[in-house]
Amino acid sequence: MYIVAGLGNPGGKYENTRHNVGFHVIDTLADRMGVRVDEKKHFALCGKGILAGQRVVLLKPQTYMNNSGQSLRAAADFYKVAPEEIIVISDDIDLEQGQLRIRLKGSAGGHNGLKSIIQHLGSQDFPRVRVGIGGKPEGWDLADYVLSQLKGNDAEAMQTAYHTAANAVEVMISEGGDIAMNRFNRKPEKPKKEKKPKKAEENGAAQAETAAAEEKTAEEKTAEEKVVEEKTTEEKVSEAKGNE
């Protein structure tokens, strides 16, 4: 059995903020599993089902981000799950928007939710999927940035990231953490830039160059024809003399 916990803050006020990436990935997994995450247990909203052939408990802690560990500890004790079988999904300001970083253990890296989990579990040895939200813009307060609403292109980009993170969780469960790291720990591909049409003057220059080349070819062809014609005339004269 696995516990897959997505970190965030409860309530409509925080629903679509950057800090709630974990909740959105849990919702994506719930849709795939065909389950609802609405059972109130372990200081969280829970849902149970099968993912990648394994029994999985989906968890959205309702204790607010800074005390996420309280919920994880309660769930781990109830289901008797070891830290190695708890997958935690969180946001990360040190990664580009949409970039994933999977780790099988390690420090909190400055994330308060992970700090709380490490404290309550008494262990750093739990896998985590960190989803990049990009660094804060210059002049922004960090708290204001992570609690800001996702809009427009940012919201669309993160929708893609939620599905990629859900894919990563499935691979971690079905094929193992090492394979998942090799497959998903890379920067997202940026869309290729379209080639700009040539400027009018560039087009004009190209056309002039083509015309000059064609004219030169025509002149060369005429010269060749003239040589052939002269040669033929000489042959005719020589032949006539031979017949005399």
Buried (B, 14 or more C-beta within 10 A) or exposed (E): EBBBBBBBBBEEEBBBBBBBBBBBBBBBBBEBBEBBBEBEEBBBBBBBBEBBEEEBBBBBBBBBBEBBBBBBBBBBEEBEBEBBBBBBBBBBBBBBBBBBBBBBBEEBBEBBBBBBBBBBBEBBBBBBBBBBBBBBEEEEEEEEBBBBEBEEEBEEBBBEBBBBBBBBBBBBBEEEBEEBBEBBEEEBEEEEEEEEEEEEEEEEEEEEEEEEEEEEEEEEEEEEEEEEEEEEEEEEEEEEEEEE
